[in-house]
Amino acid sequence: MPFAHAPDDAGMTDTFGPDEIEAGGILTIDLAAIVANWRALSARAAPAQCAAVVKADAYGCGIAQVVPALVNAGCDTFFVANLTEARRARTVAPAASIYVLNGVLPGTAASYAAANLHPVLGSAGGLDEWNGYRAASGWRGGAALHIDTGMNRLGFPLGETGALANRLAGDHGIALVMSHFACSEEDHPLNAVQMQRFVAMRALLPKIAGSLANSSGIFLGRKAHHDLVRPGVALYGANPTPGQPNPMRAVVGLEGRIVQMRNVEQGATVGYSATWTAQRPTRLAIVSVGYADGFLRGASASDRRPGAEAIVAGKRCPLAGRVSMDLFAVDVTGVADDVKRGGFVTLLGDDIGVDDLAARAGTIGYEVLTSLGRRYRRIYRA
């Protein structure tokens, strides 16, 4: 039970948020597990280099803590979504290569140069602005090209690769060409199509390193790896191989504080809109965590469908009624009598992973992680 509640000083490297005695929830982030996951993915992808995607505040786990841990493990390339994230990563990784996936917005080229950041260029306008800035300023920092091979989101159209190749003469500064899988976590025919398109595209840009694989793409085999892989969600413990045992170590533990115990009679309803009805005399634990903390409203329970579960005194217990902004109820009928006000229930950890909670909430592990709130006491462990 790696995330059972322990005193703050048990392996603690850093803490944030309210004092434990005041906290409505305790969020524990295992930096050693993130490092172990990166090393496992790096070994699987070798000889390709393994970067780390740390956008969305390192998937809710904290750029300021995650990036230094990975740098110390040997990671020297990071991907973020925007300039704000890139500057935060640069502060704690002064020598790393940092790529910004959303590219150059109008008027921002100088900001990339100021922090030695690499934009991922996916449109003619962005490439023109970047080239114009380099020509006018003398800046010789690098960038990446994004070529769309099937996602139809960011990136140059595949058919423009030949024209792009003709533009890249002399000191063009393009250090990487990349694309992104649309369906890598599924057994989908588009995966093979994208891999074929990427190989054909790279033949037109033969001297530039290539990157295609995300977390799940790493598990599609060596044909997906190329020169650099870009794992994201798998670093943080989500399963990159849905339907198969999770090869990654759990990273996040979450416990919620019981603020009240109450008994309700058979036939009584619980929570907003009276969607859940007690089928027997029921004992409830009211937990001070809600959707304002990132515990998703989709995890609510009703008479029509079960919701998420919590582990209380070693037993799985179902939620009762809706998750509200700050609170939800757990049915602890039949659980040991020592469950009491001020104690904790486990919401993530032990046998409940991010993908398990996501399935109960009708979403994906990415949303569970990136929704982790700021009202918890955060404990980082090495």
C-alpha positions as YAML, in Angstrom:
chain: A
units: angstrom
residues:
- id: 1
  name: MET
  ca: [0.00, 0.00, 0.00]
- id: 2
  name: PRO
  ca: [2.45, 2.66, -1.23]
- id: 3
  name: PHE
  ca: [0.24, 5.66, -0.55]
- id: 4
  name: ALA
  ca: [-1.14, 4.82, 2.89]
- id: 5
  name: HIS
  ca: [-1.01, 7.97, 5.00]
- id: 6
  name: ALA
  ca: [2.36, 8.50, 6.65]
- id: 7
  name: PRO
  ca: [3.89, 11.34, 8.63]
- id: 8
  name: ASP
  ca: [5.17, 14.20, 6.48]
- id: 9
  name: ASP
  ca: [8.81, 13.41, 7.25]
- id: 10
  name: ALA
  ca: [8.67, 9.82, 5.94]
- id: 11
  name: GLY
  ca: [10.77, 10.22, 2.78]
- id: 12
  name: MET
  ca: [9.48, 13.76, 2.26]
- id: 13
  name: THR
  ca: [11.44, 16.08, 0.00]
- id: 14
  name: ASP
  ca: [9.04, 19.05, -0.13]
- id: 15
  name: THR
  ca: [5.57, 20.12, 0.98]
- id: 16
  name: PHE
  ca: [3.08, 22.79, -0.09]
- id: 17
  name: GLY
  ca: [-0.37, 23.90, 0.97]
- id: 18
  name: PRO
  ca: [-2.09, 23.95, 4.34]
- id: 19
  name: ASP
  ca: [-0.68, 22.30, 7.43]
- id: 20
  name: GLU
  ca: [-1.68, 18.66, 7.70]
- id: 21
  name: ILE
  ca: [-3.95, 19.27, 10.68]
- id: 22
  name: GLU
  ca: [-5.97, 21.77, 8.59]
- id: 23
  name: ALA
  ca: [-5.89, 19.97, 5.24]
- id: 24
  name: GLY
  ca: [-9.02, 18.59, 3.66]
- id: 25
  name: GLY
  ca: [-6.93, 16.30, 1.49]
- id: 26
  name: ILE
  ca: [-3.36, 14.98, 1.24]
- id: 27
  name: LEU
  ca: [-1.84, 14.64, -2.23]
- id: 28
  name: THR
  ca: [1.37, 12.59, -2.37]
- id: 29
  name: ILE
  ca: [3.58, 12.63, -5.46]
- id: 30
  name: ASP
  ca: [6.32, 10.01, -5.77]
- id: 31
  name: LEU
  ca: [9.19, 11.58, -7.71]
- id: 32
  name: ALA
  ca: [11.18, 8.33, -7.56]
- id: 33
  name: ALA
  ca: [8.34, 6.59, -9.37]
- id: 34
  name: ILE
  ca: [8.36, 9.25, -12.12]
- id: 35
  name: VAL
  ca: [12.09, 8.73, -12.55]
- id: 36
  name: ALA
  ca: [11.65, 4.94, -12.60]
- id: 37
  name: ASN
  ca: [8.95, 5.27, -15.26]
- id: 38
  name: TRP
  ca: [11.17, 7.50, -17.40]
- id: 39
  name: ARG
  ca: [14.04, 5.04, -17.12]
- id: 40
  name: ALA
  ca: [11.79, 2.12, -18.05]
- id: 41
  name: LEU
  ca: [10.47, 3.95, -21.11]
- id: 42
  name: SER
  ca: [13.97, 5.06, -22.05]
- id: 43
  name: ALA
  ca: [15.19, 1.46, -21.91]
- id: 44
  name: ARG
  ca: [12.28, 0.28, -24.07]
- id: 45
  name: ALA
  ca: [12.93, 2.97, -26.68]
- id: 46
  name: ALA
  ca: [16.74, 2.66, -26.81]
- id: 47
  name: PRO
  ca: [18.74, 3.52, -28.82]
- id: 48
  name: ALA
  ca: [16.32, 6.39, -29.38]
- id: 49
  name: GLN
  ca: [16.64, 9.28, -26.94]
- id: 50
  name: CYS
  ca: [13.86, 9.64, -24.37]
- id: 51
  name: ALA
  ca: [12.51, 13.12, -23.66]
- id: 52
  name: ALA
  ca: [9.78, 14.01, -21.13]
- id: 53
  name: VAL
  ca: [6.54, 15.88, -21.72]
- id: 54
  name: VAL
  ca: [5.88, 18.17, -18.75]
- id: 55
  name: LYS
  ca: [3.05, 20.35, -20.06]
- id: 56
  name: ALA
  ca: [0.04, 21.19, -17.87]
- id: 57
  name: ASP
  ca: [2.34, 21.61, -14.86]
- id: 58
  name: ALA
  ca: [3.85, 18.15, -15.44]
- id: 59
  name: TYR
  ca: [0.36, 16.65, -15.77]
- id: 60
  name: GLY
  ca: [-0.67, 18.17, -12.46]
- id: 61
  name: CYS
  ca: [2.38, 16.89, -10.58]
- id: 62
  name: GLY
  ca: [4.43, 20.11, -10.61]
- id: 63
  name: ILE
  ca: [7.02, 21.30, -13.14]
- id: 64
  name: ALA
  ca: [9.22, 22.76, -10.40]
- id: 65
  name: GLN
  ca: [9.60, 19.36, -8.74]
- id: 66
  name: VAL
  ca: [9.33, 16.90, -11.64]
- id: 67
  name: VAL
  ca: [11.79, 18.52, -14.06]
- id: 68
  name: PRO
  ca: [14.77, 18.63, -11.65]
- id: 69
  name: ALA
  ca: [14.15, 15.01, -10.68]
- id: 70
  name: LEU
  ca: [14.26, 13.98, -14.34]
- id: 71
  name: VAL
  ca: [17.30, 16.14, -15.09]
- id: 72
  name: ASN
  ca: [19.14, 14.43, -12.25]
- id: 73
  name: ALA
  ca: [18.18, 11.08, -13.80]
- id: 74
  name: GLY
  ca: [19.70, 12.08, -17.15]
- id: 75
  name: CYS
  ca: [16.78, 13.53, -19.10]
- id: 76
  name: ASP
  ca: [17.90, 16.56, -21.10]
- id: 77
  name: THR
  ca: [14.96, 17.27, -23.43]
- id: 78
  name: PHE
  ca: [11.51, 18.46, -22.38]
- id: 79
  name: PHE
  ca: [8.27, 19.39, -24.13]
- id: 80
  name: VAL
  ca: [5.73, 21.92, -22.85]
- id: 81
  name: ALA
  ca: [2.64, 23.53, -24.34]
- id: 82
  name: ASN
  ca: [3.35, 27.25, -24.09]
- id: 83
  name: LEU
  ca: [5.89, 29.91, -23.18]
- id: 84
  name: THR
  ca: [4.76, 30.27, -19.57]
- id: 85
  name: GLU
  ca: [5.39, 26.59, -18.95]
- id: 86
  name: ALA
  ca: [8.67, 26.78, -20.85]
- id: 87
  name: ARG
  ca: [9.99, 29.59, -18.65]
- id: 88
  name: ARG
  ca: [9.11, 27.61, -15.53]
- id: 89
  name: ALA
  ca: [10.93, 24.58, -16.91]
- id: 90
  name: ARG
  ca: [13.93, 26.70, -17.89]
- id: 91
  name: THR
  ca: [14.22, 28.04, -14.33]
- id: 92
  name: VAL
  ca: [14.87, 24.54, -12.98]
- id: 93
  name: ALA
  ca: [16.61, 23.10, -16.05]
- id: 94
  name: PRO
  ca: [19.04, 25.77, -17.30]
- id: 95
  name: ALA
  ca: [20.92, 23.46, -19.68]
- id: 96
  name: ALA
  ca: [18.04, 21.39, -21.09]
- id: 97
  name: SER
  ca: [16.53, 21.54, -24.57]
- id: 98
  name: ILE
  ca: [12.94, 22.76, -24.14]
- id: 99
  name: TYR
  ca: [10.45, 22.55, -27.00]
- id: 100
  name: VAL
  ca: [7.17, 24.50, -27.00]
- id: 101
  name: LEU
  ca: [4.49, 22.49, -28.76]
- id: 102
  name: ASN
  ca: [2.00, 25.26, -29.52]
- id: 103
  name: GLY
  ca: [4.56, 27.19, -31.55]
- id: 104
  name: VAL
  ca: [5.21, 30.86, -32.19]
- id: 105
  name: LEU
  ca: [2.33, 33.23, -31.60]
- id: 106
  name: PRO
  ca: [2.58, 36.57, -33.42]
- id: 107
  name: GLY
  ca: [5.16, 38.79, -31.81]
- id: 108
  name: THR
  ca: [6.65, 36.15, -29.49]
- id: 109
  name: ALA
  ca: [9.79, 35.05, -31.34]
- id: 110
  name: ALA
  ca: [12.06, 37.23, -29.19]
- id: 111
  name: SER
  ca: [10.70, 35.57, -26.06]
- id: 112
  name: TYR
  ca: [11.97, 32.21, -27.30]
- id: 113
  name: ALA
  ca: [15.41, 33.62, -27.87]
- id: 114
  name: ALA
  ca: [15.50, 35.31, -24.46]
- id: 115
  name: ALA
  ca: [15.14, 31.97, -22.66]
- id: 116
  name: ASN
  ca: [16.84, 29.77, -25.31]
- id: 117
  name: LEU
  ca: [13.61, 27.90, -26.08]
- id: 118
  name: HIS
  ca: [12.74, 25.92, -29.20]
- id: 119
  name: PRO
  ca: [9.36, 26.54, -30.86]
- id: 120
  name: VAL
  ca: [7.61, 23.69, -32.66]
- id: 121
  name: LEU
  ca: [6.61, 25.27, -35.97]
- id: 122
  name: GLY
  ca: [3.52, 23.92, -37.68]
- id: 123
  name: SER
  ca: [2.33, 26.61, -40.03]
- id: 124
  name: ALA
  ca: [3.70, 28.82, -42.79]
- id: 125
  name: GLY
  ca: [2.99, 31.93, -40.73]
- id: 126
  name: GLY
  ca: [4.91, 30.64, -37.75]
- id: 127
  name: LEU
  ca: [7.86, 29.54, -39.88]
- id: 128
  name: ASP
  ca: [7.96, 32.89, -41.68]
- id: 129
  name: GLU
  ca: [7.92, 34.81, -38.40]
- id: 130
  name: TRP
  ca: [10.65, 32.61, -36.92]
- id: 131
  name: ASN
  ca: [12.87, 32.91, -39.99]
- id: 132
  name: GLY
  ca: [12.30, 36.65, -40.09]
- id: 133
  name: TYR
  ca: [13.31, 37.04, -36.47]
- id: 134
  name: ARG
  ca: [16.44, 34.94, -36.96]
- id: 135
  name: ALA
  ca: [17.45, 36.96, -39.99]
- id: 136
  name: ALA
  ca: [16.87, 40.31, -38.28]
- id: 137
  name: SER
  ca: [18.40, 39.47, -34.90]
- id: 138
  name: GLY
  ca: [21.18, 37.08, -35.75]
- id: 139
  name: TRP
  ca: [19.71, 34.56, -33.28]
- id: 140
  name: ARG
  ca: [20.75, 31.03, -34.17]
- id: 141
  name: GLY
  ca: [18.68, 28.99, -31.74]
- id: 142
  name: GLY
  ca: [16.95, 25.86, -32.94]
- id: 143
  name: ALA
  ca: [13.35, 24.90, -33.64]
- id: 144
  name: ALA
  ca: [11.29, 21.87, -34.63]
- id: 145
  name: LEU
  ca: [8.93, 21.29, -37.52]
- id: 146
  name: HIS
  ca: [5.58, 19.59, -36.93]
- id: 147
  name: ILE
  ca: [4.21, 17.69, -39.94]
- id: 148
  name: ASP
  ca: [0.65, 16.38, -39.66]
- id: 149
  name: THR
  ca: [0.40, 12.69, -40.54]
- id: 150
  name: GLY
  ca: [-3.21, 12.06, -39.54]
- id: 151
  name: MET
  ca: [-4.23, 13.92, -36.38]
- id: 152
  name: ASN
  ca: [-5.52, 16.97, -38.32]
- id: 153
  name: ARG
  ca: [-4.78, 19.31, -35.46]
- id: 154
  name: LEU
  ca: [-1.39, 21.07, -35.43]
- id: 155
  name: GLY
  ca: [1.26, 20.79, -38.12]
- id: 156
  name: PHE
  ca: [2.04, 21.43, -41.78]
- id: 157
  name: PRO
  ca: [-0.01, 19.36, -44.21]
- id: 158
  name: LEU
  ca: [1.91, 16.27, -45.26]
- id: 159
  name: GLY
  ca: [1.79, 17.34, -48.90]
- id: 160
  name: GLU
  ca: [3.82, 20.46, -48.14]
- id: 161
  name: THR
  ca: [6.88, 18.51, -46.94]
- id: 162
  name: GLY
  ca: [8.65, 18.75, -50.31]
- id: 163
  name: ALA
  ca: [8.21, 22.51, -50.45]
- id: 164
  name: LEU
  ca: [9.43, 22.81, -46.86]
- id: 165
  name: ALA
  ca: [12.52, 20.78, -47.70]
- id: 166
  name: ASN
  ca: [13.32, 23.23, -50.50]
- id: 167
  name: ARG
  ca: [13.07, 26.15, -48.06]
- id: 168
  name: LEU
  ca: [15.49, 24.61, -45.57]
- id: 169
  name: ALA
  ca: [18.82, 25.72, -46.98]
- id: 170
  name: GLY
  ca: [21.90, 26.90, -45.15]
- id: 171
  name: ASP
  ca: [21.67, 27.56, -41.42]
- id: 172
  name: HIS
  ca: [17.95, 26.87, -41.06]
- id: 173
  name: GLY
  ca: [18.13, 25.92, -37.37]
- id: 174
  name: ILE
  ca: [15.61, 23.06, -37.61]
- id: 175
  name: ALA
  ca: [16.87, 20.43, -35.19]
- id: 176
  name: LEU
  ca: [13.84, 18.12, -35.12]
- id: 177
  name: VAL
  ca: [10.92, 17.07, -37.29]
- id: 178
  name: MET
  ca: [7.96, 15.56, -35.46]
- id: 179
  name: SER
  ca: [4.43, 14.31, -35.79]
- id: 180
  name: HIS
  ca: [1.86, 12.97, -33.33]
- id: 181
  name: PHE
  ca: [-0.12, 9.74, -33.18]
- id: 182
  name: ALA
  ca: [-3.90, 10.05, -33.09]
- id: 183
  name: CYS
  ca: [-4.72, 6.52, -31.88]
- id: 184
  name: SER
  ca: [-1.56, 4.98, -30.43]
- id: 185
  name: GLU
  ca: [-3.31, 3.60, -27.35]
- id: 186
  name: GLU
  ca: [-5.66, 1.59, -29.60]
- id: 187
  name: ASP
  ca: [-5.27, -1.21, -32.12]
- id: 188
  name: HIS
  ca: [-6.18, 1.14, -34.95]
- id: 189
  name: PRO
  ca: [-5.20, 1.03, -38.64]
- id: 190
  name: LEU
  ca: [-4.29, 4.72, -38.56]
- id: 191
  name: ASN
  ca: [-1.20, 3.86, -36.50]
- id: 192
  name: ALA
  ca: [0.41, 1.97, -39.39]
- id: 193
  name: VAL
  ca: [-0.66, 4.69, -41.83]
- id: 194
  name: GLN
  ca: [0.96, 7.41, -39.72]
- id: 195
  name: MET
  ca: [4.17, 5.42, -39.32]
- id: 196
  name: GLN
  ca: [4.38, 4.94, -43.10]
- id: 197
  name: ARG
  ca: [3.69, 8.60, -43.76]
- id: 198
  name: PHE
  ca: [6.31, 9.67, -41.23]
- id: 199
  name: VAL
  ca: [8.98, 7.50, -42.85]
- id: 200
  name: ALA
  ca: [8.11, 8.90, -46.29]
- id: 201
  name: MET
  ca: [8.18, 12.46, -44.97]
- id: 202
  name: ARG
  ca: [11.55, 11.95, -43.28]
- id: 203
  name: ALA
  ca: [13.04, 10.77, -46.58]
- id: 204
  name: LEU
  ca: [12.55, 14.34, -47.79]
- id: 205
  name: LEU
  ca: [14.29, 15.74, -44.69]
- id: 206
  name: PRO
  ca: [17.04, 13.15, -44.24]
- id: 207
  name: LYS
  ca: [19.47, 15.11, -42.10]
- id: 208
  name: ILE
  ca: [16.99, 16.15, -39.40]
- id: 209
  name: ALA
  ca: [16.25, 14.01, -36.32]
- id: 210
  name: GLY
  ca: [12.71, 12.61, -36.12]
- id: 211
  name: SER
  ca: [10.20, 12.14, -33.31]
- id: 212
  name: LEU
  ca: [6.81, 10.42, -33.55]
- id: 213
  name: ALA
  ca: [6.10, 8.28, -30.48]
- id: 214
  name: ASN
  ca: [4.20, 9.47, -27.43]
- id: 215
  name: SER
  ca: [3.66, 7.28, -24.34]
- id: 216
  name: SER
  ca: [1.56, 4.62, -26.05]
- id: 217
  name: GLY
  ca: [3.50, 4.98, -29.29]
- id: 218
  name: ILE
  ca: [6.61, 3.69, -27.53]
- id: 219
  name: PHE
  ca: [4.78, 0.35, -27.20]
- id: 220
  name: LEU
  ca: [4.09, 0.12, -30.95]
- id: 221
  name: GLY
  ca: [7.64, -1.10, -31.58]
- id: 222
  name: ARG
  ca: [10.90, 0.21, -32.99]
- id: 223
  name: LYS
  ca: [9.33, 1.46, -36.22]
- id: 224
  name: ALA
  ca: [7.62, 4.11, -34.13]
- id: 225
  name: HIS
  ca: [10.69, 5.22, -32.16]
- id: 226
  name: HIS
  ca: [12.95, 7.05, -34.66]
- id: 227
  name: ASP
  ca: [15.49, 9.34, -32.92]
- id: 228
  name: LEU
  ca: [13.47, 10.71, -30.00]
- id: 229
  name: VAL
  ca: [10.40, 9.52, -28.09]
- id: 230
  name: ARG
  ca: [8.15, 11.86, -26.10]
- id: 231
  name: PRO
  ca: [6.39, 10.10, -23.21]
- id: 232
  name: GLY
  ca: [3.90, 12.13, -21.22]
- id: 233
  name: VAL
  ca: [1.08, 10.54, -19.25]
- id: 234
  name: ALA
  ca: [2.90, 7.23, -18.72]
- id: 235
  name: LEU
  ca: [5.57, 9.05, -16.70]
- id: 236
  name: TYR
  ca: [2.87, 9.92, -14.18]
- id: 237
  name: GLY
  ca: [1.54, 6.38, -13.74]
- id: 238
  name: ALA
  ca: [-1.28, 6.14, -16.26]
- id: 239
  name: ASN
  ca: [-1.45, 2.96, -18.34]
- id: 240
  name: PRO
  ca: [-0.04, 3.43, -21.87]
- id: 241
  name: THR
  ca: [-1.37, -0.01, -22.87]
- id: 242
  name: PRO
  ca: [-5.10, 0.02, -22.03]
- id: 243
  name: GLY
  ca: [-6.58, -3.44, -21.63]
- id: 244
  name: GLN
  ca: [-3.23, -4.87, -20.53]
- id: 245
  name: PRO
  ca: [-1.49, -4.77, -17.14]
- id: 246
  name: ASN
  ca: [-0.07, -1.34, -16.42]
- id: 247
  name: PRO
  ca: [3.74, -1.43, -16.89]
- id: 248
  name: MET
  ca: [4.21, 1.88, -15.07]
- id: 249
  name: ARG
  ca: [4.64, 2.57, -11.38]
- id: 250
  name: ALA
  ca: [1.93, 4.50, -9.56]
- id: 251
  name: VAL
  ca: [2.93, 8.11, -8.91]
- id: 252
  name: VAL
  ca: [0.00, 9.89, -7.27]
- id: 253
  name: GLY
  ca: [-1.71, 9.15, -3.97]
- id: 254
  name: LEU
  ca: [-4.73, 11.10, -2.73]
- id: 255
  name: GLU
  ca: [-6.48, 10.93, 0.62]
- id: 256
  name: GLY
  ca: [-9.55, 12.88, 1.66]
- id: 257
  name: ARG
  ca: [-10.39, 13.96, 5.21]
- id: 258
  name: ILE
  ca: [-13.59, 12.84, 6.91]
- id: 259
  name: VAL
  ca: [-15.25, 15.93, 8.37]
- id: 260
  name: GLN
  ca: [-18.46, 14.33, 9.61]
- id: 261
  name: MET
  ca: [-20.07, 10.94, 10.22]
- id: 262
  name: ARG
  ca: [-23.82, 10.54, 9.88]
- id: 263
  name: ASN
  ca: [-26.52, 7.90, 9.74]
- id: 264
  name: VAL
  ca: [-29.43, 8.00, 7.31]
- id: 265
  name: GLU
  ca: [-32.54, 5.87, 7.23]
- id: 266
  name: GLN
  ca: [-33.58, 3.55, 4.41]
- id: 267
  name: GLY
  ca: [-35.29, 5.62, 1.72]
- id: 268
  name: ALA
  ca: [-33.45, 8.85, 2.55]
- id: 269
  name: THR
  ca: [-31.67, 10.64, -0.28]
- id: 270
  name: VAL
  ca: [-28.13, 12.02, -0.24]
- id: 271
  name: GLY
  ca: [-26.67, 15.05, -1.95]
- id: 272
  name: TYR
  ca: [-27.78, 17.57, -4.54]
- id: 273
  name: SER
  ca: [-30.83, 16.71, -6.67]
- id: 274
  name: ALA
  ca: [-31.54, 13.66, -4.47]
- id: 275
  name: THR
  ca: [-30.12, 11.29, -7.07]
- id: 276
  name: TRP
  ca: [-29.00, 8.58, -4.61]
- id: 277
  name: THR
  ca: [-31.34, 6.75, -2.27]
- id: 278
  name: ALA
  ca: [-30.28, 4.66, 0.73]
- id: 279
  name: GLN
  ca: [-31.43, 1.07, 0.21]
- id: 280
  name: ARG
  ca: [-30.92, 0.25, 3.90]
- id: 281
  name: PRO
  ca: [-30.01, 2.12, 7.07]
- id: 282
  name: THR
  ca: [-26.72, 3.62, 5.98]
- id: 283
  name: ARG
  ca: [-23.64, 5.03, 7.66]
- id: 284
  name: LEU
  ca: [-21.98, 7.86, 5.73]
- id: 285
  name: ALA
  ca: [-18.56, 9.48, 5.91]
- id: 286
  name: ILE
  ca: [-18.60, 13.06, 4.59]
- id: 287
  name: VAL
  ca: [-15.26, 13.82, 2.92]
- id: 288
  name: SER
  ca: [-13.91, 17.35, 2.43]
- id: 289
  name: VAL
  ca: [-12.88, 16.96, -1.21]
- id: 290
  name: GLY
  ca: [-14.92, 18.10, -4.21]
- id: 291
  name: TYR
  ca: [-14.79, 19.23, -7.78]
- id: 292
  name: ALA
  ca: [-13.10, 22.48, -6.68]
- id: 293
  name: ASP
  ca: [-10.18, 20.20, -5.78]
- id: 294
  name: GLY
  ca: [-10.27, 18.44, -9.14]
- id: 295
  name: PHE
  ca: [-12.19, 15.40, -7.89]
- id: 296
  name: LEU
  ca: [-14.45, 15.18, -10.90]
- id: 297
  name: ARG
  ca: [-18.21, 15.55, -10.68]
- id: 298
  name: GLY
  ca: [-18.47, 12.67, -13.13]
- id: 299
  name: ALA
  ca: [-17.40, 10.39, -10.25]
- id: 300
  name: SER
  ca: [-20.79, 10.93, -8.60]
- id: 301
  name: ALA
  ca: [-23.08, 8.01, -7.74]
- id: 302
  name: SER
  ca: [-26.83, 7.79, -8.31]
- id: 303
  name: ASP
  ca: [-29.59, 5.21, -8.20]
- id: 304
  name: ARG
  ca: [-28.96, 4.62, -11.90]
- id: 305
  name: ARG
  ca: [-25.20, 4.19, -11.91]
- id: 306
  name: PRO
  ca: [-22.38, 3.58, -9.44]
- id: 307
  name: GLY
  ca: [-19.73, 6.22, -9.02]
- id: 308
  name: ALA
  ca: [-16.19, 6.16, -7.76]
- id: 309
  name: GLU
  ca: [-15.01, 4.27, -4.72]
- id: 310
  name: ALA
  ca: [-12.84, 5.09, -1.73]
- id: 311
  name: ILE
  ca: [-10.78, 2.74, 0.40]
- id: 312
  name: VAL
  ca: [-11.81, 3.08, 4.03]
- id: 313
  name: ALA
  ca: [-10.11, 0.99, 6.70]
- id: 314
  name: GLY
  ca: [-8.89, -1.36, 3.97]
- id: 315
  name: LYS
  ca: [-12.32, -1.83, 2.38]
- id: 316
  name: ARG
  ca: [-13.62, -0.46, -0.93]
- id: 317
  name: CYS
  ca: [-16.64, 1.73, -0.26]
- id: 318
  name: PRO
  ca: [-18.90, 3.39, -2.84]
- id: 319
  name: LEU
  ca: [-19.65, 7.07, -3.12]
- id: 320
  name: ALA
  ca: [-23.20, 8.05, -2.22]
- id: 321
  name: GLY
  ca: [-24.74, 10.88, -4.24]
- id: 322
  name: ARG
  ca: [-23.17, 13.72, -6.13]
- id: 323
  name: VAL
  ca: [-19.69, 15.13, -5.81]
- id: 324
  name: SER
  ca: [-20.23, 18.76, -4.86]
- id: 325
  name: MET
  ca: [-17.80, 21.66, -4.86]
- id: 326
  name: ASP
  ca: [-16.16, 20.86, -1.53]
- id: 327
  name: LEU
  ca: [-17.67, 17.59, -0.30]
- id: 328
  name: PHE
  ca: [-18.96, 14.14, -1.12]
- id: 329
  name: ALA
  ca: [-20.36, 11.22, 0.86]
- id: 330
  name: VAL
  ca: [-19.05, 7.66, 1.09]
- id: 331
  name: ASP
  ca: [-21.18, 4.71, 2.18]
- id: 332
  name: VAL
  ca: [-19.17, 3.11, 5.00]
- id: 333
  name: THR
  ca: [-21.91, 0.84, 6.28]
- id: 334
  name: GLY
  ca: [-20.33, -2.25, 7.79]
- id: 335
  name: VAL
  ca: [-16.82, -0.80, 7.93]
- id: 336
  name: ALA
  ca: [-14.90, -0.91, 11.21]
- id: 337
  name: ASP
  ca: [-16.27, 1.33, 13.94]
- id: 338
  name: ASP
  ca: [-12.99, 3.25, 14.23]
- id: 339
  name: VAL
  ca: [-13.80, 5.24, 11.07]
- id: 340
  name: LYS
  ca: [-14.33, 8.68, 12.53]
- id: 341
  name: ARG
  ca: [-14.23, 12.42, 12.00]
- id: 342
  name: GLY
  ca: [-10.71, 13.62, 11.21]
- id: 343
  name: GLY
  ca: [-9.62, 10.34, 9.64]
- id: 344
  name: PHE
  ca: [-8.72, 9.80, 5.99]
- id: 345
  name: VAL
  ca: [-10.09, 7.78, 3.09]
- id: 346
  name: THR
  ca: [-7.97, 6.79, 0.08]
- id: 347
  name: LEU
  ca: [-9.14, 8.14, -3.27]
- id: 348
  name: LEU
  ca: [-6.02, 7.38, -5.33]
- id: 349
  name: GLY
  ca: [-3.43, 4.83, -4.35]
- id: 350
  name: ASP
  ca: [-3.49, 1.30, -2.95]
- id: 351
  name: ASP
  ca: [-5.73, -0.48, -5.47]
- id: 352
  name: ILE
  ca: [-7.22, 2.66, -7.06]
- id: 353
  name: GLY
  ca: [-5.15, 4.04, -9.95]
- id: 354
  name: VAL
  ca: [-5.71, 7.16, -12.03]
- id: 355
  name: ASP
  ca: [-7.21, 5.06, -14.83]
- id: 356
  name: ASP
  ca: [-9.58, 3.34, -12.39]
- id: 357
  name: LEU
  ca: [-10.87, 6.66, -11.09]
- id: 358
  name: ALA
  ca: [-11.09, 7.99, -14.64]
- id: 359
  name: ALA
  ca: [-13.22, 5.02, -15.75]
- id: 360
  name: ARG
  ca: [-15.61, 5.58, -12.86]
- id: 361
  name: ALA
  ca: [-15.86, 9.26, -13.77]
- id: 362
  name: GLY
  ca: [-16.40, 8.60, -17.49]
- id: 363
  name: THR
  ca: [-13.16, 10.25, -18.55]
- id: 364
  name: ILE
  ca: [-9.43, 9.51, -19.03]
- id: 365
  name: GLY
  ca: [-6.43, 9.44, -16.72]
- id: 366
  name: TYR
  ca: [-5.09, 12.63, -18.32]
- id: 367
  name: GLU
  ca: [-8.05, 14.61, -16.97]
- id: 368
  name: VAL
  ca: [-7.76, 13.10, -13.51]
- id: 369
  name: LEU
  ca: [-4.09, 14.07, -13.29]
- id: 370
  name: THR
  ca: [-4.32, 17.54, -14.79]
- id: 371
  name: SER
  ca: [-7.31, 18.39, -12.57]
- id: 372
  name: LEU
  ca: [-5.45, 17.79, -9.30]
- id: 373
  name: GLY
  ca: [-6.24, 20.83, -7.21]
- id: 374
  name: ARG
  ca: [-4.25, 23.33, -5.19]
- id: 375
  name: ARG
  ca: [-6.18, 23.11, -1.90]
- id: 376
  name: TYR
  ca: [-4.56, 19.82, -0.91]
- id: 377
  name: ARG
  ca: [-1.48, 19.51, 1.21]
- id: 378
  name: ARG
  ca: [1.07, 18.35, -1.36]
- id: 379
  name: ILE
  ca: [3.82, 16.02, -0.22]
- id: 380
  name: TYR
  ca: [6.70, 15.15, -2.57]
- id: 381
  name: ARG
  ca: [8.66, 12.00, -1.84]
- id: 382
  name: ALA
  ca: [11.94, 10.89, -3.40]
...
